[in-house]
Amino acid sequence: MADSKREIERKYEATDATRLPDLGRVAGVGSVAREGAMELDAVYYDTEDLRLAAAGITLRRRTGGADAGWHLKLPVAEGVRDEIRAPLGEHVPDRLAALIRSRVLDAPVVPVVRLVSVRDVHVLLAGDGTPLAELSVDEVLAERLHGGHRTAAWTEIEAELADEGDPAFLDTVGRALEEAGIRPSTAPSKLARALAETGPAPERDAPARPHTAGDHVLRYVHRQAEAIVALDPAVRRGLPDSVHKMRVATRRLRSALRTYRRVLDREATRPLGAELKWLAGELGIARDREVLDARLSARLDELPRTMVIGPARARLRLRSAAEHDDARGRTTAALDSARYLDLLRALEALLAAPPLLPGAAVAPGDELARAVRKDHKRLAGRVARALELPPGPDRDAALHSARKAAKRARYAAEAARPALGRPARKAAKRLKAVQSLLGDHQDGVVARETLRALAVQAHAAGEPSFTWGLVYGREEAAAAATERELPGVWHRAHRARIRRAPGG
């Protein structure tokens, strides 16, 4: 069974002549417990082209120490990683293999580096004995196992925050070390340093400054594709908001392929767009249920206690639990499918050899502005049609269609923002307001359908359905208020539309 922990640490350079300051004098430290030296032997795994290392991910099998086993480290922020552990075994555990699949695809992982470290550990304790941080001096010997045969050796100091500790304490420790002449390490991890010093390291080329419309669109497409790949482990782990973020990246990418069809050949990207729509749909099942559950729970919380009659909350909890498990299982199955891996391969192929059209070579201010205006025009037509209809199912459907167009127009403006600047930023902000308003309206439509089903179920079970009817009425009132607000919100967005390319 794998478990995980948040790792917050700082690394520092050291030599044989380095001497640690008196750690007991560091502000906040009551005492220092020295655990003594231990030997750690770790083999790091990666693809032959070092895909994991290029993404800042490490996978290792380590013996020695209190946490021997398989460790997968996923970057969260600078100096912060999530470490997922699994028991020691000869092969990469299935759980960890699943978490790196979006990066490695079909490529096998092989041993690339062996690190043997002699670690001298000092535990910094508060006055009451609570661990604050662990400071270790590591003498490291690195041996390249694949892609080279060189070795390297160095000494480093590592300060790792204790569980539930205050990250500011590492700043305090860092100041004490630097006052003693000890400098921060330039390498983000032992593996990164080992690769750099023993042979070819993964290349991390800085993206070139975009000049053409094609440059801007491809940079945006690359950013969304990378988001899908990077969020895959978080979705599998069930981290908060991860499904939503991955779904948004999927939709943004699909929208860009449709909007910028004069830059990227739509005939070539159409199959990829269909697969992105499928993935967004699979992710949407879990996300939509999360949103619906939160909405209905909030509606119940708004009611006076005397208006919640019968086991309404219990019925909602049972429904939520059952559907949550079903949705999570379906999401995981989608990510484990051959279809999903084919989609990731297709994204790689698209970025490796993009099907560019003549529109890709023109100035971004012309081509991107034209595409944004076209999406805005489509949205204007759908909003006008919806507002002409009387309240009811037809208007609900038309507003939902307008919501989709608002999302596409917003994403188009966001993609164009680096090229068009303030006009695109303002347009995206106003379009987001339209999208949010229409999204709340559609959530209300779905909520009313669910409330009717809950009332029917309650009645069949001999329970009062009064509460569900009351909430249904409140949802109807909220929908009417949203429809009254729409003309004003849309007017502000329409005024912020991009009328022409800057300077055109």
Helices and strands as residue ranges (DSSP letters): E 3-14, G 23-25, E 31-46, H 51-54, E 58-63, E 69-77, E 80-86, H 94-104, E 110-125, E 131-144, E 151-161, H 168-179, H 190-198, H 213-237, H 242-259, H 266-302, G 305-307, H 312-335, H 338-352, G 358-361, H 364-388, H 393-420, H 422-460, H 466-495
